[in-house]
Amino acid sequence: MIHSSPASSPTISRRRLLGLSGLALTDMLTRQAWAAPASGISSASGGHAPHFPARAKRMIFILLDGGLSQIDSYDYKPRLQKEHGRELPDTIKSPKFTFAKRGRIIGSPFAWKQWGESGWWASDLFPEVNSGWIDKLCFLHSLHHENEDHITAMSMLNTGVPREVRPALGNWLTYGLGSDNGNLPGYIDLTPKDGRTFPTGFLPTSYGGAPILQPSKRGGDLKWDNLAAGFKGQREHLDFIHSLNEESDPLLTELRNRELAFRMQNVAPEIMDLERESQATRDIYGIDDEHTDEFGRTLLLARRFSEAGVRYVTTTHSSSRYGNLWDQHAGLEKGHRGNANAVDKPIAALLRDLEARGLLEDTLVLCGSEFGRTPSRELFDGQMGRSDDGRDHNPHGFTMWMCGGGTRPGYHHGATDDYGYYATKDPVSIHDLHATILHLMGIDHKHLTFHHSGRDYRLTDVSGEVVRKILA
């Protein structure tokens, strides 16, 4: 196992702490706080050696918050156009819970064509990504889970469970592998929804994600939002230690967080200064363009943090400028089109930038939503009004893509039924997705565990299989 129990470290007496000089204190706390569990091999940043050679050293997750419609983007279903307006057939059994119990079929309002040398069918939602990258992306068309509301679906996608408070993928990766830069966290959460990242669950808070707030719509400065970053100097650190009355492992965790925050002050501002990039680079990300500035800044920052050694970076697009996130129960064409215009160019730029810098080969990029959308339209009178241009939530069969990091370029795994409702061929569960990601990062998902409340926990719970067909 990489880990089998929480880290145990020699206790530090309060009297000894108070007797140390500033430099000695910093050195001692750094070495003590990053002490490795007895069962692991320590890295400079608190992680451990992978189980086998990793294909990916780092990961960027592009989350399109709200539910990108697979049948309006990459899961081509010509039958929807032919049967537009008809009732869904009885062969498509409606789930127990859904807003649109049955509904009528709605054809995609987007133009579809074949892209790239592969001639894969895709809509015109993402022309920049499709024209330059569709033959290099690895698609999972058969993802599925059972959670139809945003909160439990988002929890499932990130933590592997819908309702319990458990560590997220980024927490597990930081716990297992650490960061490649001891002055930065292993996990950065860019533009998290509501300004909050996932709690660490039973893992120590030192494996948590460091959130960075969303820039303003006018491209204002990104703001560092790390509570531990309030540390302003050695004096505050010593005052904090003076206030403690007993020795404990939580003390070491808090000191580790504050030490990292202190070291970050020297490196994070430079990374976050996007003016250091050339105008050509800023242009390809769409910075200073009305539609792409916000997410362009976010993805450029993701590249800069990844390049600097951060293990896992999440970027969330949840702008409501063109509708309710990507959650178009009404106004499907307008909402999806507007949101796609905001992210298409920046996403293509990120892939191009990573490839040009020689980073894409060992950087895993994942893009998608917490679920997809139904083939039927919603017809109801309620808070959202009456709509014949909207789709319900669909966790039963949806699409995400990967790029780089040891994935198979131009490959399409799995399929949904003729209406895009259910995963029918080579279905991939969220546990399978997590197992595959960990495998690409050099981790056997069955052996990355943490002992809590009398048993060993893991990200994939008691299931999950690596989807080996997508491996390059």
TORDO-877338 format. One record per atom (N, C-alpha, C): residue in one letter; x, y, z. Coordinates in steps of 0.05 Angstrom, whole numbers, plus 5000, padded with zeros to 4 digits. Layout:
TORDO-877338
aXYZ/...
***
This chain:
TORDO-877338
m501649765000/m500050005000/m501750255000/i500850454987/i502150714990/i501750825018/h499250805028/h498550895055/h496750685067/s497150635092/s495250455106/s494150585131/s495350805140/s494450935165/s495351215164/p494051385181/p494951665182/p497851685190/a499151905181/a501951945187/a502351975217/s504451855227/s505151885255/s507852035256/s507952235272/s510452395273/s511252425302/p513852455307/p514852505334/p513552755345/t512752745370/t511652985383/t513753195387/i512853455385/i514653675389/i513753815415/s515453835433/s514653965459/s514254255455/r512254365469/r511654655468/r514054815476/r515454725497/r517854875506/r519954885485/r520354655471/r522354655450/r521654845427/l519154845420/l518255035399/l518855325406/l518355395430/l518655675438/l521555745441/g523355545443/g526155615446/g527655625419/l526355565397/l527755565371/l527855835359/s529955885344/s530156135328/s528356105304/g527856325290/g526056325267/g526856135246/l529456135238/l530355965216/l530355675225/a531155625250/a531255345260/a528355245262/l526555415271/l523755335273/l522655255246/t523155425226/t522055375199/t523155115189/d525755065192/d526954825181/d525854575195/m525754595222/m524854365237/m521954295231/l520254505230/l517354455225/l516954345197/t518454445178/t518154345151/t518754055150/r520953975162/r521753685161/r519853515177/q518953615200/q517153455217/q514353435204/a513453665194/a510653675183/a510453505158/w512653475143/w512453315118/w513453025123/a513652955149/a514552675155/a512652475142/a513852265131/a512252065116/a511051855135/p508751735128/p507751505142/p509851275141/a509751105160/a511750895161/a511550705137/s509250685125/s508850495104/s509450605076/g510250855074/g510650975048/g513451065043/i514051155018/i516651265010/i516251565006/s517551725023/s517052005022/s518152144998/s516652354988/s517652534968/s518152804981/a519352984966/a520053234978/a517553394987/s515253334975/s512853484981/s510753334996/g511553115009/g509752975026/g508252735013/g508652684988/g507352464975/g509152214976/h508452024959/h509851774960/h510351674931/a512151484929/a512751374903/a510351234891/p509951254865/p507651114853/p508150814853/h506050654849/h506250364849/h507750264824/f507450404802/f508750334777/f509150584761/p510850574740/p511350814724/p508850954715/a508551214720/a506151364714/a506351454685/r504051454671/r503851574645/r503351874647/a501951954669/a501452234673/a502652324700/k503952554700/k505152664724/k503252864737/r501452974722/r499653184732/r496953164717/m494953304727/m492253284715/m490853554717/i489453624696/i487653864695/i484853764689/f482953834706/f480253754702/f478654004695/i477454004671/i475754224662/i472854144666/l471554264687/l468854194694/l466854394682/l465054294666/l462954464654/l460554424672/d460154604691/d458254564713/d455354594703/g453854384709/g450954404703/g449954184685/g451554074667/g450653854651/g450753904621/l453153884609/l453453904580/l451853684567/s450253744547/s448653544533/s450353384514/q450653124520/q452152954502/q450952924475/i448252934473/i446952904447/i446753164432/d448053374442/d448253624428/d451253704424/s453053514430/s455853574428/s457353354413/y457653114426/y459352904415/y458052634412/d455552604420/d454152344418/d451952374397/y452752324372/y450952384349/y448652184348/k446252284348/k443852114347/k441952224326/p442352144300/p440652244279/p437652174282/r437151964298/r434351884303/r432752104317/l434152264333/l432752484346/l431652684326/q433152734305/q432152914284/q429752794269/k429952544263/k427752414248/k425152394264/e425452364291/e423052314308/e422452554325/h423452784318/h422853034333/h419853074337/g419153124362/g416353164369/g414752924377/r415752684371/r414352434379/r414852374408/e413252194419/e413652094446/e416051904446/l417451894468/l419551694470/l418251414469/p419451224455/p418250964453/p418350814480/d416650624483/d416450464508/d418950314513/t420550264493/t423150124497/t425050284514/i424750544514/i426350714531/i424850764557/k425450604577/k424050624603/k425050864619/s423251024628/s423951264643/s424951184671/p426951314681/p427951264708/p425751334729/k426251234753/k424251284775/k424051584780/f426251734779/f426152014784/f427352174761/t425752354750/t426752534730/t424652754726/f425552994720/f423553214716/f421753154692/a422953054670/a421352994646/a420852694647/k418552614659/k418052324663/k418052184636/r416752294616/r416852184589/r417652394569/g415752574564/g416352794546/g416552714517/r416852914500/r417052874471/r420052914463/i420752764442/i423452774432/i424053054421/i426453154426/i427253404415/i429853354399/g429853424374/g432253394358/g434353604366/s436853554361/s438853744367/s438653994350/p438754234363/p438554484348/p441154564335/f443254404338/f445954474328/f446554324302/a448354434287/a449154314262/a451254104267/w450953874255/w452753654258/w454253604232/k456853534235/k458353454212/k460653274221/q462153164201/q464452994207/q466953174209/w468553114230/w470953284235/w473453114233/g475653244226/g478253114227/g478652884207/e480952764208/e481452534190/e479752294197/s478952274222/s477352054231/s474452074221/g473552324214/g470852364205/g468752314227/w469552354252/w467652314274/w465552534274/w463052454278/w460852644278/w460852804305/a460653064302/a460453234326/a458953484317/s457653614337/s456153864330/s458154094327/d457054324320/d458654564317/d458954724342/l458354604365/l458654744391/l461554824396/f463454644390/f466254694397/f467954684372/p467754874354/p469254864329/p472254874332/e473255024352/e476155054356/e477254784366/v475954664385/v476954404395/v476654194374/n474354184360/n473953974340/n475853994317/s476354234307/s477954264282/s480854194287/g481854234311/g484654184315/g485253944332/w483253834347/w483853634367/w482153384367/i480053374351/i478253144354/i479652884349/d481752884332/d483252634327/d485352574349/k485552754369/k487452714390/k486052664417/l483452694417/l481952654442/l481152364445/c480752284470/c479852014477/c477152044490/f475051944477/f472251984487/f471251744503/l469851804524/l468351604540/l465451674535/h464051514519/h461251574512/h459251414529/s460151264549/s458351094564/s458651124594/l459251364603/l459351424631/l456551414643/h456351334668/h453751314680/h453951314711/h451951404724/h451551364753/h448551394758/e447651414783/e444851404789/e443851664803/n445351874801/n444652124817/n443752344798/e441252414800/e439952594781/e439852884789/d440652954813/d440753234821/d443653324822/h444053584819/h446753694815/h448553634839/i447453664863/i449153634887/i450253354890/t448453154889/t449452884892/t451052784868/a450352884844/a451852814820/a454752924821/m454953174830/m457553304832/m459253164853/s458053084875/s459452944896/s460352674885/m458652534871/m459352274859/m461752294840/l461652494823/l463752534803/l466452594817/n466452734838/n468952824851/n469852634873/t468052524888/t468852364912/t468152064909/g466451994890/g465751714887/g463351624904/v462251814920/v459851754935/v457951994933/p455351954934/p453552184929/p452952354953/r453052244977/r452052405000/r453952425023/e455652235028/e457452245050/e459652455044/v460852565065/v463152745062/v465652575060/r466652545036/r469052385031/r471152555017/p473652475017/p475752615002/p475152604972/a475852814958/a475552824929/a478052714915/l477852684889/l480052574874/l482652734879/g482453004879/g484853164883/g486053124910/n484453074931/n485453014957/n486952754957/w485852554944/w487152284943/w489752304928/l489852454906/l492352474890/l494452614906/t493752824921/t495652964937/t496652794960/y494752644972/y495552454993/y497352244983/g496852144959/g498451924948/g501052004936/l501152244923/l503452314907/l504752584915/g503252744929/g504353004937/g504453194913/s506053404916/s506453604895/s509353584885/d509753664861/d512553664850/d513953934858/n512554094873/n513754354882/n513054384911/g515054364928/g514554374957/g513554644966/n513654854949/n512655114956/n509755164947/l508554964935/l505754984926/l504154744935/p501554784937/p499854554944/p499854344922/g499054104929/g498853904908/g496253934892/y494354084903/y491654104891/y490754394891/i490354504868/i489354784864/i486554764852/d484654914864/d481854914854/d481355194843/l481355224816/l480955484804/l477955534799/t477055764806/t474355854802/t472255654812/p472555554837/p470655354847/p467855484850/k465855314846/k463155414848/k462655514877/d461455744879/d460955874905/d463455934921/g465755924908/g468255994922/g469255784941/r468055544940/r468955334959/r469855084944/t471854954955/t472754704944/t471654474961/f472054224953/f470954004968/f472553974994/p471153905016/p472553855041/p474253605038/t476153565056/t477953335054/t476853085066/g474453105078/g473252865091/g474952775114/f475652515114/f477252415136/f480252455132/l481152545108/l483952605104/l484752855118/p487252885128/p488153135140/p487753375121/t487253605132/t486753845116/t489153925099/s491453825106/s493853895090/s493753775062/y491853595057/y491553485030/y489153615015/g488253835026/g485953975014/g486754144990/g484654224975/g485054394952/g485254684960/a487054834948/a487255124953/a485655264932/p483455394940/p481655534921/p482655804912/i482255864887/i482756134876/i480156234865/l479256464874/l476656564866/l476556644836/q474156654827/q473556714799/q474257004792/p475557054770/p476157334762/p473557474754/s473557734755/s471157884747/s470657844717/k468257914709/k467457874680/k469158064662/r470258274674/r471858454659/r474858384659/g475358144669/g478158054669/g479758164692/g478458214715/g479958324737/g481958124748/d483558214767/d485658054778/d484557814792/l485757584788/l485057344803/l485957384832/k484357294851/k484857324879/k485457064892/w487657044907/w488256804922/w486356784946/d485056554949/d483156514970/d483856274986/n485956295001/n486956075018/n486956175046/l485256055063/l485056155091/l487756135105/a489255935099/a491855905112/a493856125103/a493256265081/a495056465071/a494956725086/g493356725108/g493356965125/g495857005141/f497556795142/f500056815156/f501857035145/k502657225161/k504057455151/k506957465160/g507757295177/g510557305186/g511157115208/q513657095215/q514456915236/q513256985263/r512857245268/r511757335293/r508957215297/e507257225276/e504557115278/e504656805283/h506656685270/h506956395273/h507656335302/l509456475314/l510256425341/l507956485360/d506456705355/d504156775371/d502056545371/f501756425347/f499856205345/f500755975362/i503355905361/i504455685377/i504155745407/h504555985415/h504256065443/h501456015453/s499456035435/s496756015443/s495855725447/l497555535439/l496855245441/l497355145469/n495654975479/n495854875506/n496754585508/e496754445485/e497554165486/e498654075459/e500053855460/e501253745436/e499253555422/s499153555396/s497253375382/s498053365352/d497053155339/d497353145310/d496053375295/p493653465304/p492453695291/p494253935292/l495953965313/l497854175315/l499754155291/l500853915286/l502653885264/l501353945237/t498853865234/t497453925209/t497154225206/e496454365227/e496054655225/e498754785219/l500854695231/l503454815226/l504354755198/r503754515187/r504454455160/r502954635141/n500354685146/n498854865129/n499955145129/r500755245153/r501755515155/r504555535142/e506155335145/e508755335133/e508555355103/l506755195091/l506255195063/l505255475054/a503355585069/a502355845062/a504556055062/f506356025082/f508656215084/f510456195059/r511055945051/r512855905028/r511455995002/m508855955001/m507356024977/m507556324970/q507956484990/q507956774986/q510156864966/n512256694965/n514456764947/n514056674918/v512356474914/v512156354887/v509356404874/a507256394890/a504556414879/a504056674864/p504856914875/p504257164861/p505557174833/e507957054830/e509257054803/e507656884784/i506756644794/i505256464776/i502656594768/m501356744786/m498756854781/m498857114765/d501257214760/d501657454744/d501557384714/l499257404702/l498957324674/l500257524655/e500957764665/e502357954648/e505157864640/r506157654653/r508757544646/r508657384621/e506157314612/e505857164587/e506057344563/s506957244541/s507057404516/s504257474507/q504157684491/q501557764480/q500457544461/a502157404447/a501257184430/a499956964446/t501056894469/t499856694486/t497156794497/r497157034506/r494557144516/r492457154495/d493257204470/d491357214448/d490156944442/i491756724442/i490656464435/i488656374457/y488956464482/y487056394503/y484556574502/g484656774486/g482356954485/g482157154507/i484457224519/i484457414541/i483957694529/d482357844543/d481458114535/d479258114514/d478357874506/d476057854489/d473557824507/e471457954500/e469057964517/e468057694525/h468057504506/h466857244511/h468657044524/t471257064519/t473156854528/t475056944550/d475057204557/d477057304576/d477057154602/e474757114613/e474556994640/e475656714641/f474656544623/f475656264624/f478356234611/g479056414593/g481756414582/g483856464604/r483356654622/r485156704644/r485256464663/t482956334667/t482956104685/t484655874674/l484355814648/l485855584637/l488855654633/l489455904628/l492355984626/l493555954654/l492056024674/l493055994702/l493355694708/a491555524698/a491755234703/a494355134691/r495055224667/r497555134654/r499955224671/r499855474680/r502155584696/r502555424722/f500355364736/f500655214761/f501554924755/s500454804734/s501254534727/s504254524720/e505054714704/e507854724696/e509654764720/a508654904741/a510254964765/a510454724784/g508854504778/g509054274795/g506654194811/v504354334808/v501954264822/v500854004809/r500153814826/r499453544817/r496653544803/y494753694815/y491953674806/y490753954806/v489754034783/v488454304780/v485654264769/t483754374783/t480954374772/t480254654763/t478754664741/t477754924731/t474754884726/t473155064738/t470255034736/t469155264719/h467655194698/h466155394684/h463255384692/s462355584707/s459555594717/s458355864713/s459256014693/s458256274687/s455256254680/s453756434691/s450856434686/s450156654666/r452056764652/r451556984634/r449756894611/y449956644603/y448456544580/y446256344589/g445456354614/g443456174623/g444256064651/n442855864660/n443355744686/n445555544684/l448055634685/l450355454682/l450055314655/w450755054654/w450254894630/w447654734633/d445954834651/d443554694659/d441154794644/q440954744619/q438854864602/q436354694602/h434654734622/h431954624621/h430254784602/a431055024596/a429855184575/a432055344561/g431555434537/g433555584523/g436055424517/l435655184508/l437955004503/l439855114483/e438855204460/e440655294439/e442155544447/k440755734459/k442055984467/k444055934490/g443155784510/g444855744533/g447355584527/h447055354513/h449355194506/h451255344487/r450055484468/r451755624448/r453355844462/g452155994479/g453556204493/g455756104511/n455155894526/n457255784544/n459455654528/a458855524506/a460955404489/a462755624477/n461555844469/n463156064458/n465156164479/a464556134505/a466256234526/a468556044532/v468255794526/v470355594534/v471755464510/d470655464486/d471755314464/d474655404457/k475055664453/k477655764446/k479655724468/p478955784494/p480955734515/p481755444518/i479755254515/i480454974517/i482354884495/a481854964470/a483654904448/a486355024453/a486455264464/a489055404470/a490555244491/l489255154512/l490555004533/l491954754521/l490454604505/l491554354493/l493954424475/r493654634460/r495854724442/r498254814457/d497754964479/d499955064495/d501454844509/l499954654520/l501254424534/l502954264514/e501854214490/e503254064470/e505854204461/a505654474457/a507954624448/a510154624469/r509454604494/r511454614516/r512354334523/g511454134509/g512253864515/g511053744540/l508853864549/l507553784574/l505153594570/l504053594545/l501553444542/l501953144544/e504353054537/e504852764538/e504552654566/d505252804587/d504952704614/d503152884631/t501253024617/t499153164631/t496453054622/l494852964641/l492252854634/l490253084636/v488853134614/v486653334614/v484053184611/l482153254629/l479453134629/l477453354627/c475453324610/c473453534606/c470653404605/g468753524620/g466053434620/g464453534643/s462053424647/s460153514667/s459453294686/e457853364707/e456953164727/e454952964716/f453553034694/f451852854680/f451152974653/g449652834637/g448852934611/g445953024611/r444553004588/r441753094587/r440052894571/t437452914576/t435552724564/t434952794535/p434052594520/p433152654492/p430452774490/s428952774512/s426252884512/s426253174521/r424253324512/r423953604520/r422053614544/e422353824559/e420653864582/e418254044574/l415853954581/l413454104576/l411954134603/f412154354615/f410954394641/f410554694646/d408754744664/d408355024674/d409355024703/g411255194708/g412355204735/g414255444737/q416055424756/q417855644762/q419555714738/m420355514722/m422055564698/m420355624673/g417655624676/g416055684653/g415555444635/r414155494613/r413555284594/r415755284573/s416755044567/s419055024549/s418754794530/d419454854505/d419754634486/d422554634474/d424354754490/d427154784481/d429054734505/g428654504519/g430254454542/g430454154547/r432454074561/r432853784567/r433253754598/d432453514607/d432753444635/d435453334641/h436053284667/h438553164675/h438552864667/n440952774658/n441152494651/n443852374659/p443952234682/p446452114691/p446751824681/h444951734664/h444851454656/h446551384632/g447451594618/g449151554595/g450151814584/f452651884589/f453752144581/f456652124573/t457652344562/t460352344549/t462252534563/m464752444566/m466952624574/m469352544556/w471252734554/w473652664538/w476152714555/m478252564547/m480852594559/m482852654536/c485152764544/c487252824525/c489952804539/g491952694525/g494652684536/g494752474558/g496952484573/g497352324597/g497052034593/g497751924570/g497651634566/g495051534555/t493251704547/t490651614536/t490951574506/r489051424495/r489151344467/r487851554450/p489451694433/p488351904417/p486451804395/g484251964391/g482451894369/g480751644375/y480551564400/y479051324407/y476351394420/h474351244413/h471651284424/h470751034438/h470451054464/h469750824480/h466850824488/g465550594484/g462750564493/g460750704476/a458250674482/a456050794467/a453550794484/t451650974476/t449050984488/t447050864467/d444550844475/d442450744457/d441850944435/d440050884417/d439551054394/d438451324401/y437651364426/y436551624435/y438451764454/g440751644460/g442651764477/g441851774506/y440151584514/y439051594542/y440751424561/y441251174554/y442650984572/y445250884559/a447250844576/a449750724567/a449150424562/t449650334537/t448950064530/t451349894522/k453550024513/k455949874504/k458249954521/d459649764533/d462049814549/d461550034569/p459550014587/p458950224606/p461250274625/v461650534632/v463850614650/v462650754674/s463050644697/s462050764722/s463950984731/i463151144750/i464951344761/i467251214775/h466850984788/h469050844801/h471050744779/d470050664756/d471850584734/d473450824725/l472151054723/l473551294714/l475751364734/h475151354760/h477151424780/h479451214780/a478750964777/a480850754776/a482750804752/t481550884730/t483150934706/t484951174709/i483951384721/i485551624726/i487851564744/l487251424766/l489451354785/l491451174771/h490650994754/h492450814740/h494350984722/l493251184708/l494851354691/l496951514707/m496251564733/m497951714750/m499951524765/g499851264758/g501751084771/g500750954796/i498150964801/i497050864827/i495150634822/d495450414837/d493550204837/d491250284856/h488850324845/h486750444861/h485950264885/k486550014884/k485849834906/k487849864929/h490149984924/h492250004944/h492750294954/l491050474945/l491250744957/l489050764977/t489750725003/t487750705024/t488350895047/f486350935064/f486751095088/f485050965110/h486250905132/h484850775154/h483250975170/h480650925172/h478851115186/h476450955197/s475851015222/s473550885235/s473550585233/g475950475236/g476150185238/g476450035212/r476550175189/r476950035164/r478550205144/d479550075123/d481050215103/d479050325082/y479250575076/y477650705055/y479350755030/r478050755007/r479350834982/r477450994965/l478551134945/l476951304928/l474851134913/t475450894904/t473650734889/t471950544906/d471950594932/d470250434950/d470950144948/v469049974939/v469649684937/v469349584908/s469449774889/s469149694861/s471049854843/g470449854817/g472150004799/g474149834784/e474149864758/e476049714741/e477349924722/v479949884717/v481350054698/v480250004670/v479550214655/v478650194628/v481050174610/r482149944606/r484649904592/r484549964563/k482149954551/k481950014522/k482650294515/i482550484535/i483050764528/i486050824532/l487650634542/l490450694547/l492050674521/a493850864517/a495450864493/a497450644493/
***
